[in-house]
Amino acid sequence: MSPSRAGRVIEPLRRALSDPRVAVRRLALHALGCQPCKPAPLQAGIVLGLLIERAREDPSRRVRQVATHLLGLQPHDPRTVAALQAILAQDTDPKVRSRAEHALQAQEKKRGGEVSVASCQLRLPLHPKEDRLNPPAGR
């Protein structure tokens, strides 16, 4: 994707990350960070910074869960590993810490050169009243 086109995509999503509604922030994160859902990834540096910010600072544990999960889907990067280690050590929510642990494992596999087929494990609700993570059927 060309830089100008990526900028047109990223900027509205960046603004959506400040929306007061949790569902809007979660969907914006998914649109930014879910690499398996895109034919071509967005600019990794910008996306990574936004994911780390939301994973560490969002007041909603659900938003932090999504952001943390999506960090595990990104290409290996030492900044991602450092952020996930900090989340694991500092976040008070056990589900966010669990996501951080899984995301760290995914990052380590990528660092070691193992081929991993990442898939989007989140079914994000389209209706704002259905604001919770839904595990895929059979999990």
Secondary structure, 3 states (H helix, E strand, C coil): CCHHHHHHHHHHHHHHCCCCCHHHHHHHHHHHHCHHHCCCCCCHHHHHHHHHHHHHHCCCHHHHHHHHHHHHHCCCCHHHHHHHHHHHHHCCCHHHHHHHHHHHHHHHHHHCCCCCCCCCCCECCCCCCCCCCECCCCC
